Amino acid sequence: EKLVKKFWPGPLTLVVKNKKIPAAATAGLDTVAVRMPANKIALELIKRSGPIAAPSANISGKPSGTSIEMLKDLAEKVDLIIDGGESKIGLESTVFDIRTKKILRPGKISPEQLSKILKEKVTKIKKILKKPRSPGMKYKHYSPDAKVIVLFGSKNKIEKFIEKMINKKFRIGAILLKKIKIKDEKVNIKFVKNLDDYAKNLFKFFRKFDEMKCDIIICEGVKEKGIGHAIMDRFKKASEKLIKLK
C-alpha cells in the first residue's frame, strides 16, 4: 500500500501472489506482475477497457521501443499502434517482488527509494532463475544486432580503446558521458548529459546504430546507484564484454 501510494501511477511493477488471473496471462506462474502507468493515453485505455494483460513493445530479447518511430519491427505483427509520445524515462519499469522484497528488474525506481519507503533494506536479485519471475530476467536481453562493449576508465583510456577499434576497421557507435575528441567516418558518438539522459536515450541509440550497420557499440559504464542500477542491468544483459581499462 505504501509503494502504491508513493509511486503509482508510475514506473513500478509489483509482483504479488496470483489468486484470480488466468495462467495464460501469467506464463503459468503462481504470481502476477501489476502496475499502473502514468501515460494519459494508457490510463484512458485502461479506464475504457478494464485491466490489460500485455508485454513490452519489443521483439523478445531486443531493445524496447521508446517512440513510435522505433516500432517498425512490430508493424506487421500487430493490428494497431497507438502513438503515446516518446518515453520520458526510456527504460522499463522497476519490477519488485512484494513477497521476497527483491528487485527482479531494476528501473527508474531505485533500491534506495524503495528502502526509504519500506524502512527496510531492498536489494536486487543476484542470480538468474531457470524460470524467470519477470520479463527482462533472461541472460541475453535488450540486445541490438551489433556487439555491445561496456567500458570503465578515464577519458584518455576510452579514447585509446576506440582508436584501437578504428584501426581494426570496425564501424563503431559509441554512447559516452565523457567528452572525447575523435573524428573518423567509422565512428558515430552520442554524448549524454547525465544518467537520466543516458537511460532515456539508450535503446534509441542502440536501434539507431543498428540502422547504421555498426559492428560494435561502445558504452561507458556507470556506477550502480539510483538509475545507474537499471542502466548497468541493461548493459549486463545486452553486452558481450564489460571491460575495466587499465
JODABEL-V719815 format. One record per helix or strand. SS is the DSSP state (A for helix, B for strand). FROM is the first residue (numbers start at 0). LEN is the number of residues. If there is no record, write none. Layout:
ss->SS from->FROM len->LEN
ss->SS from->FROM len->LEN
//
This chain:
ss->A from->1 len->6
ss->B from->11 len->6
ss->A from->22 len->3
ss->B from->30 len->4
ss->A from->39 len->10
ss->A from->67 len->3
ss->A from->71 len->3
ss->B from->93 len->4
ss->B from->101 len->4
ss->A from->110 len->8
ss->B from->122 len->2
ss->B from->146 len->6
ss->A from->154 len->13
ss->B from->171 len->5
ss->B from->186 len->5
ss->A from->194 len->17
ss->B from->215 len->5
ss->A from->227 len->11
ss->B from->240 len->4
//
